[in-house]
Amino acid sequence: MTRPSDRRPLHLNAFLMSVGHHEAAWRLPESDPYAATDVEHYRRLAAIAERGKLDSLFLADSPVQFGNPGRRPAGRLEPIVLLTALAAATRHIGLIATASTSYYEPYNLARLFASLDHVSGGRAGWNIVTTAGADAARNFGLDDTPPHRERYERAGEFVEVATKLWDSWADDAIVADKERGVHAEADRVRAPRHRGTYFRVDGPLNVPRSPQAYPLLVQAGSSEDGKDFAARYAEAVFTAQQTLEEAKAFYTDLKRRVTAAGRDADAVKILPGIVPVIGDTEAHALELEAELDRLILPEYAKRQLAERLRIDPDELDLDAELPDDIPTEDEIEGAKSRYTLIVDLARREHLTVRQLIGRLGGGRGHRTFAGTATQVADTLQQWFTAGAADGFNVMPAVLPSGLEAFVDKVVPILQERGLFRTEYTGRTLREHYGLPRPADRLAEHVREPGELASAQV
């Protein structure tokens, strides 16, 4: 393929999940079934991703048991804790953790991310999720989660409070004047005193303004509410798209919403997920993919699919297409866009349940692609130059081998084509993504008498 005329940089994020995104990856002879809780495993993955000059790595999370622990590795370490350990093992790569606005409070989460940003020297990112499902709610003394729209309304106010807290210390607040005996200028540490629908938070944060000011704000919902939320707050968006045309439509729609929200469309980077299975030849790649699919347990996977579709597993016949009478997206309260993607994929390609399970086994709705390194690079370049992506959320089917193959075989092709960096040129995650450091929104705030009377600065 020829070099693109579009000189904007391509962005690459490594989505790390245990021993790989394919649900049967742990059954391969090469896989360590205990790796999910082994920090050394993640250190090795982070080193591989940094060797490839990737922008960032990302850890998903949910405050609930993930999957059936009897059938696959289901435990996971808390991501901010794990990324703090990885910060000490890396120098450049960004570190993005998932945290839910449904089950945190803004103050403690703002403190955690500000701390991670300091520890990492400005490499923290926050994947903002709202978390659906009664199983998670019951871990917090609730019967069920609020409706979809209400969760996004809460999330919006949550982000507003968090950013006010990150702004509560001015950049020049700490003067460390030993002669005067003044460590910080008290009037440069401001209490936002937020009063809203969901939160009442005084502040200020007890962590000074961090190297990036705010972590990179990432979002992954593609429902209507999710896209509106992303248009207002997100700086990077992880999305699942199956076809080039669907990806272009999503890209155009979200960029339009960003502009309508009064923001620069280039300030939001859209990264569709891709699950690459890379072989020396196309036949070799397809053989690797088929080997993984053979290890899927159909009855277990059918129950997972039925849970996603909100129907009884007995309604699904492995060798028939999806039944006609299944819920609509409007009847689904969680992961609306992923639900629609799965149903549309099954209907469009007339897949049997067994075939659909195979397609979902690698990436849970994200696009899977088996081919040579050149073929993977070609498809990434096609989507990038066609206006379907600003980069990609790379989800190796097997770890670490799939990440090594991508870094050692695909990245050099992208670099040779002038699409991807050959060295890091910035220090912070925001610099990797070409995004500015947020301005201090409270800079003009006038301190009220006694506002910080109890603060020790």
C-alpha positions as CSV (number, residue, x, y, z in Angstrom):
1,M,0.0,0.0,0.0
2,T,1.2,3.5,-0.7
3,R,2.0,6.0,2.0
4,P,-1.0,8.0,3.2
5,S,-1.4,11.7,2.4
6,D,-3.1,12.1,5.8
7,R,-0.2,12.9,8.1
8,R,-2.1,12.7,11.4
9,P,-0.5,10.2,13.7
10,L,-2.0,6.8,14.3
11,H,-2.6,5.9,18.0
12,L,-2.3,2.4,19.4
13,N,-3.5,1.1,22.8
14,A,-2.8,-2.3,24.2
15,F,-5.8,-3.8,26.0
16,L,-4.4,-6.3,28.4
17,M,-6.6,-9.1,29.7
18,S,-5.1,-12.0,31.6
19,V,-3.7,-14.5,29.1
20,G,-5.6,-13.1,26.1
21,H,-9.0,-11.9,24.9
22,H,-10.0,-15.2,23.4
23,E,-12.1,-17.0,26.1
24,A,-10.2,-20.2,25.4
25,A,-6.7,-18.7,25.4
26,W,-6.0,-20.1,28.9
27,R,-6.4,-23.7,27.6
28,L,-3.4,-23.4,25.2
29,P,-0.3,-25.3,26.3
30,E,1.7,-22.0,26.2
31,S,-0.7,-20.2,28.6
32,D,-0.1,-19.7,32.3
33,P,-3.6,-20.2,33.9
34,Y,-2.4,-18.3,37.0
35,A,-1.2,-15.2,35.2
36,A,-4.3,-13.1,35.9
37,T,-3.0,-12.3,39.4
38,D,0.8,-12.4,38.6
39,V,2.2,-8.8,38.5
40,E,5.3,-10.1,36.7
41,H,3.1,-11.3,33.9
42,Y,1.8,-7.7,33.5
43,R,5.2,-6.2,33.8
44,R,6.4,-8.4,30.9
45,L,3.3,-7.3,28.8
46,A,3.9,-3.6,29.6
47,A,7.6,-4.0,28.6
48,I,6.5,-5.5,25.3
49,A,4.0,-2.7,24.6
50,E,6.5,0.0,25.5
51,R,9.1,-1.6,23.2
52,G,6.6,-1.1,20.4
53,K,6.2,2.6,21.3
54,L,2.5,2.1,21.9
55,D,0.6,5.1,23.3
56,S,-0.9,3.3,26.2
57,L,-2.1,0.1,27.8
58,F,-5.5,-0.4,29.3
59,L,-7.1,-2.6,32.0
60,A,-10.8,-3.3,32.1
61,D,-12.6,-3.7,35.4
62,S,-16.0,-4.3,37.0
63,P,-17.0,-4.4,40.7
64,V,-18.4,-7.9,40.2
65,Q,-17.2,-11.4,39.5
66,F,-16.2,-11.6,35.8
67,G,-17.5,-14.8,34.1
68,N,-17.8,-18.3,35.6
69,P,-14.7,-19.0,37.6
70,G,-15.3,-22.7,37.0
71,R,-14.8,-22.4,33.3
72,R,-12.1,-19.7,32.8
73,P,-9.8,-17.4,34.7
74,A,-12.2,-14.9,36.3
75,G,-10.2,-13.2,39.0
76,R,-8.5,-9.9,38.3
77,L,-6.4,-7.4,40.3
78,E,-7.7,-3.9,41.0
79,P,-6.4,-1.9,38.0
80,I,-5.2,1.3,39.7
81,V,-3.1,-0.8,42.2
82,L,-1.7,-2.9,39.3
83,L,-0.9,0.2,37.2
84,T,0.9,1.8,40.1
85,A,3.2,-1.2,40.1
86,L,3.6,-1.0,36.3
87,A,4.4,2.7,36.5
88,A,7.6,1.7,38.3
89,A,8.5,-0.8,35.6
90,T,8.0,1.5,32.6
91,R,9.1,5.0,31.6
92,H,6.9,6.1,28.7
93,I,3.7,4.2,28.0
94,G,0.4,5.5,29.2
95,L,-1.5,3.6,31.9
96,I,-5.3,3.6,31.6
97,A,-7.5,2.1,34.4
98,T,-11.3,1.5,34.4
99,A,-13.3,2.9,37.3
100,S,-17.0,3.1,37.7
101,T,-18.9,6.3,38.4
102,S,-21.7,4.1,39.8
103,Y,-19.7,2.7,42.8
104,Y,-17.0,5.2,43.5
105,E,-17.3,8.6,45.0
106,P,-15.7,11.5,43.2
107,Y,-13.3,12.5,46.0
108,N,-11.7,9.2,46.5
109,L,-11.4,8.4,42.8
110,A,-10.0,11.9,42.0
111,R,-7.4,11.3,44.7
112,L,-6.5,7.8,43.3
113,F,-6.0,9.1,39.7
114,A,-4.1,12.2,40.8
115,S,-1.8,9.9,42.8
116,L,-1.3,7.6,39.9
117,D,-0.5,10.5,37.7
118,H,2.2,11.7,40.1
119,V,3.6,8.3,40.6
120,S,3.9,7.7,36.8
121,G,5.2,11.2,36.0
122,G,2.0,12.1,34.0
123,R,0.9,8.8,32.4
124,A,-2.5,8.2,34.0
125,G,-5.8,7.7,32.1
126,W,-9.3,7.0,33.4
127,N,-11.7,4.8,31.4
128,I,-15.1,6.1,32.6
129,V,-17.8,3.4,32.9
130,T,-21.3,3.5,34.5
131,T,-21.7,-0.2,35.3
132,A,-25.0,-2.0,34.8
133,G,-26.4,-5.1,36.3
134,A,-28.1,-6.2,39.5
135,D,-25.2,-8.5,40.3
136,A,-22.9,-5.5,40.7
137,A,-25.5,-3.4,42.6
138,R,-26.0,-6.2,45.1
139,N,-22.3,-5.9,46.1
140,F,-23.1,-2.4,47.3
141,G,-26.3,-3.0,49.2
142,L,-28.6,-2.1,46.3
143,D,-31.2,-4.2,44.6
144,D,-30.5,-3.0,41.1
145,T,-28.8,-0.2,39.1
146,P,-30.6,3.0,38.1
147,P,-31.9,3.3,34.6
148,H,-29.4,3.8,31.7
149,R,-30.0,7.6,31.3
150,E,-29.8,8.2,35.0
151,R,-26.4,6.4,35.2
152,Y,-25.0,8.7,32.5
153,E,-26.4,11.8,34.2
154,R,-24.7,10.8,37.4
155,A,-21.5,10.1,35.4
156,G,-21.6,13.5,33.9
157,E,-21.8,15.2,37.3
158,F,-19.2,12.8,38.7
159,V,-16.7,14.0,36.0
160,E,-17.5,17.6,36.7
161,V,-16.8,17.1,40.4
162,A,-13.6,15.2,39.7
163,T,-12.2,17.9,37.4
164,K,-13.0,20.6,39.9
165,L,-11.1,18.6,42.5
166,W,-8.1,18.2,40.2
167,D,-8.2,22.0,39.7
168,S,-8.4,22.8,43.4
169,W,-4.6,23.2,43.6
170,A,-3.2,25.8,41.3
171,D,-0.1,24.9,39.4
172,D,1.9,27.5,41.3
173,A,0.3,26.8,44.7
174,I,3.5,25.1,46.2
175,V,6.3,27.6,46.7
176,A,8.3,25.7,49.3
177,D,9.7,29.0,50.6
178,K,11.9,27.8,53.6
179,E,12.9,31.4,54.4
180,R,9.4,32.6,54.9
181,G,8.2,29.3,56.3
182,V,5.5,29.0,53.6
183,H,5.1,25.7,51.8
184,A,2.0,26.6,49.7
185,E,0.2,29.8,49.1
186,A,-3.1,29.2,50.9
187,D,-5.2,31.3,48.4
188,R,-3.9,29.1,45.6
189,V,-5.6,26.0,47.1
190,R,-9.3,26.4,46.4
191,A,-12.4,24.5,47.7
192,P,-14.8,23.9,44.8
193,R,-17.8,23.4,47.2
194,H,-19.8,21.5,44.7
195,R,-23.6,21.2,45.2
196,G,-25.4,19.1,42.6
197,T,-28.1,16.5,42.0
198,Y,-26.0,13.5,43.0
199,F,-23.0,14.9,44.9
200,R,-22.1,17.4,47.6
201,V,-18.4,17.8,47.8
202,D,-16.5,20.6,49.5
203,G,-12.8,19.8,48.7
204,P,-10.1,20.8,48.1
205,L,-8.4,17.6,47.0
206,N,-5.6,16.6,49.3
207,V,-3.3,15.8,46.4
208,P,-1.6,18.8,44.6
209,R,-2.2,19.3,40.9
210,S,-0.6,16.4,39.0
211,P,1.7,16.5,36.0
212,Q,-1.2,16.1,33.5
213,A,-3.6,18.1,35.6
214,Y,-6.3,15.5,34.7
215,P,-5.8,11.9,33.7
216,L,-6.6,11.3,30.0
217,L,-10.4,10.8,30.0
218,V,-11.5,7.7,28.1
219,Q,-15.0,6.4,27.5
220,A,-16.3,3.2,25.9
221,G,-20.0,3.4,25.6
222,S,-21.6,3.6,22.1
223,S,-25.2,4.0,22.9
224,E,-27.0,7.3,22.2
225,D,-26.4,8.4,25.9
226,G,-22.9,7.1,25.7
227,K,-22.0,9.0,22.6
228,D,-23.5,12.2,24.0
229,F,-21.4,11.7,27.2
230,A,-18.3,11.1,25.1
231,A,-19.0,14.3,23.1
232,R,-19.0,16.3,26.3
233,Y,-16.2,14.7,28.3
234,A,-14.1,12.0,26.5
235,E,-10.7,12.5,25.0
236,A,-10.3,9.0,23.7
237,V,-13.1,6.6,22.9
238,F,-12.8,2.8,22.8
239,T,-15.5,1.4,20.5
240,A,-16.5,-1.9,18.9
241,Q,-17.3,-1.9,15.2
242,Q,-17.6,-4.9,12.9
243,T,-17.4,-3.3,9.4
244,L,-15.6,-0.4,7.8
245,E,-18.9,1.3,6.9
246,E,-20.2,1.0,10.5
247,A,-17.0,2.3,11.8
248,K,-17.1,5.3,9.4
249,A,-20.7,6.1,10.4
250,F,-19.8,6.0,14.1
251,Y,-16.7,8.1,13.6
252,T,-18.6,10.8,11.6
253,D,-21.5,10.8,14.1
254,L,-19.3,11.1,17.2
255,K,-17.1,13.8,15.7
256,R,-20.3,15.8,14.7
257,R,-21.5,15.5,18.3
258,V,-18.2,16.7,19.7
259,T,-18.3,19.8,17.4
260,A,-22.0,20.4,18.5
261,A,-20.8,20.3,22.1
262,G,-18.5,23.2,21.4
263,R,-15.3,21.1,21.3
264,D,-12.6,20.5,18.7
265,A,-13.3,17.3,16.9
266,D,-9.6,16.5,16.8
267,A,-9.5,16.6,20.6
268,V,-11.3,13.2,20.8
269,K,-9.5,10.2,19.5
270,I,-11.6,7.2,18.3
271,L,-10.0,3.8,18.7
272,P,-12.1,0.7,17.5
273,G,-11.1,-2.6,19.0
274,I,-9.4,-5.2,16.9
275,V,-8.4,-8.8,17.9
276,P,-5.5,-9.7,15.6
277,V,-4.5,-13.3,15.1
278,I,-1.2,-13.1,13.3
279,G,0.4,-16.0,11.4
280,D,3.4,-16.4,9.0
281,T,0.9,-17.0,6.3
282,E,-2.8,-16.4,6.1
283,A,-3.4,-20.2,6.3
284,H,-1.3,-20.3,9.4
285,A,-3.3,-17.4,11.0
286,L,-6.6,-19.1,10.2
287,E,-5.2,-22.4,11.7
288,L,-4.3,-20.5,14.9
289,E,-7.8,-19.0,15.1
290,A,-9.5,-22.3,14.5
291,E,-7.4,-24.0,17.2
292,L,-8.7,-21.4,19.7
293,D,-12.3,-21.7,18.6
294,R,-12.1,-25.5,19.0
295,L,-11.3,-25.0,22.7
296,I,-14.5,-23.0,23.3
297,L,-17.0,-25.0,25.4
298,P,-20.3,-24.5,23.4
299,E,-22.8,-25.0,26.3
300,Y,-21.0,-22.6,28.6
301,A,-20.6,-20.0,25.8
302,K,-24.3,-20.4,25.0
303,R,-25.3,-19.5,28.6
304,Q,-23.1,-16.4,28.4
305,L,-24.7,-15.4,25.1
306,A,-28.2,-16.0,26.6
307,E,-27.3,-13.8,29.6
308,R,-26.2,-11.0,27.2
309,L,-29.4,-11.3,25.2
310,R,-31.5,-11.5,28.4
311,I,-33.2,-14.7,27.3
312,D,-33.4,-18.3,28.7
313,P,-30.5,-20.5,27.4
314,D,-33.1,-23.1,26.4
315,E,-34.3,-20.7,23.7
316,L,-31.0,-20.9,21.9
317,D,-30.3,-23.8,19.5
318,L,-26.6,-24.1,18.8
319,D,-27.3,-25.1,15.1
320,A,-30.0,-22.5,14.5
321,E,-30.0,-18.7,14.1
322,L,-31.1,-16.4,16.9
323,P,-34.8,-16.6,17.6
324,D,-36.9,-13.8,16.3
325,D,-38.5,-13.0,19.6
326,I,-35.7,-11.4,21.6
327,P,-35.6,-8.0,23.4
328,T,-35.0,-4.8,21.6
329,E,-32.2,-2.4,22.5
330,D,-34.8,-0.2,24.3
331,E,-35.5,-3.0,26.7
332,I,-31.9,-3.5,27.6
333,E,-30.5,-1.4,30.5
334,G,-26.9,-2.3,30.2
335,A,-24.4,-2.4,27.3
336,K,-27.0,-1.3,24.8
337,S,-24.7,-0.7,21.9
338,R,-22.9,-4.0,22.4
339,Y,-26.2,-5.9,22.5
340,T,-27.2,-4.3,19.2
341,L,-23.8,-5.0,17.6
342,I,-24.1,-8.7,18.4
343,V,-27.7,-9.1,17.2
344,D,-26.9,-7.1,14.0
345,L,-23.8,-9.3,13.3
346,A,-25.9,-12.5,13.7
347,R,-28.7,-11.2,11.5
348,R,-26.5,-9.7,8.8
349,E,-24.4,-12.8,8.3
350,H,-27.2,-15.4,9.1
351,L,-25.0,-17.0,11.8
352,T,-26.0,-20.0,13.8
353,V,-25.7,-19.7,17.5
354,R,-22.6,-21.9,17.3
355,Q,-21.1,-19.7,14.7
356,L,-21.9,-16.5,16.6
357,I,-20.3,-18.0,19.7
358,G,-17.1,-18.5,17.7
359,R,-17.2,-15.0,16.4
360,L,-17.7,-13.6,19.9
361,G,-15.1,-15.9,21.6
362,G,-12.2,-13.7,20.5
363,G,-13.4,-10.3,21.3
364,R,-16.9,-10.2,22.8
365,G,-18.2,-8.2,19.8
366,H,-14.9,-6.5,18.8
367,R,-13.7,-7.2,15.3
368,T,-11.5,-10.2,14.9
369,F,-9.0,-10.5,12.1
370,A,-6.7,-13.4,11.2
371,G,-4.0,-12.9,8.7
372,T,-0.3,-12.1,8.2
373,A,1.4,-9.0,9.7
374,T,1.1,-7.2,6.4
375,Q,-2.6,-8.0,6.1
376,V,-3.2,-6.7,9.7
377,A,-1.3,-3.5,8.9
378,D,-3.2,-3.1,5.6
379,T,-6.6,-3.3,7.4
380,L,-5.5,-0.9,10.1
381,Q,-4.3,1.6,7.5
382,Q,-7.5,1.2,5.4
383,W,-9.7,2.1,8.4
384,F,-7.4,4.9,9.5
385,T,-7.1,6.6,6.1
386,A,-10.8,6.0,5.3
387,G,-12.0,8.1,8.2
388,A,-13.1,5.2,10.5
389,A,-10.5,5.5,13.2
390,D,-7.8,7.7,14.8
391,G,-6.1,4.5,16.0
392,F,-6.9,1.1,17.5
393,N,-7.5,-0.7,20.7
394,V,-5.3,-3.7,20.1
395,M,-6.8,-6.8,21.9
396,P,-4.4,-9.8,21.3
397,A,-6.3,-13.1,21.3
398,V,-3.4,-14.7,23.3
399,L,-0.9,-13.1,25.7
400,P,1.9,-12.6,25.6
401,S,2.6,-14.2,22.2
402,G,-0.1,-12.2,20.4
403,L,1.2,-8.9,21.7
404,E,4.8,-9.9,20.8
405,A,3.7,-10.7,17.3
406,F,1.9,-7.4,16.9
407,V,4.8,-5.3,18.3
408,D,7.6,-7.2,16.4
409,K,5.8,-7.8,13.1
410,V,2.9,-5.3,12.6
411,V,4.4,-2.1,14.2
412,P,7.5,-2.1,12.1
413,I,5.3,-2.1,8.9
414,L,3.2,0.8,10.3
415,Q,6.5,2.7,11.1
416,E,7.9,2.0,7.6
417,R,4.8,3.4,6.1
418,G,5.1,6.6,8.2
419,L,1.9,5.9,10.1
420,F,3.3,5.3,13.6
421,R,6.1,6.8,15.7
422,T,9.5,5.2,15.8
423,E,10.4,6.9,19.2
424,Y,8.5,8.5,22.0
425,T,8.6,12.3,21.6
426,G,6.5,13.2,24.6
427,R,6.7,12.4,28.3
428,T,3.0,12.3,29.3
429,L,0.1,10.3,28.0
430,R,-1.6,13.5,26.8
431,E,1.5,14.2,24.8
432,H,1.4,10.8,23.2
433,Y,-2.2,11.5,22.1
434,G,-1.4,15.0,21.0
435,L,-3.7,16.6,23.6
436,P,-3.2,19.7,25.6
437,R,-2.8,19.8,29.4
438,P,-6.1,21.2,30.8
439,A,-6.2,24.7,32.0
440,D,-6.9,25.5,35.6
441,R,-10.7,26.3,35.5
442,L,-10.6,27.7,39.1
443,A,-7.8,30.1,38.4
444,E,-10.0,33.1,38.7
445,H,-11.9,31.8,41.7
446,V,-11.9,34.4,44.6
447,R,-11.4,32.7,47.9
448,E,-14.2,33.4,50.4
449,P,-13.3,34.5,53.9
450,G,-12.4,31.4,56.0
451,E,-12.8,29.1,53.1
452,L,-9.6,27.2,53.9
453,A,-9.4,27.9,57.6
454,S,-9.0,24.2,58.5
455,A,-6.7,23.3,55.7
456,Q,-3.0,22.6,56.4
457,V,-0.9,23.5,53.4
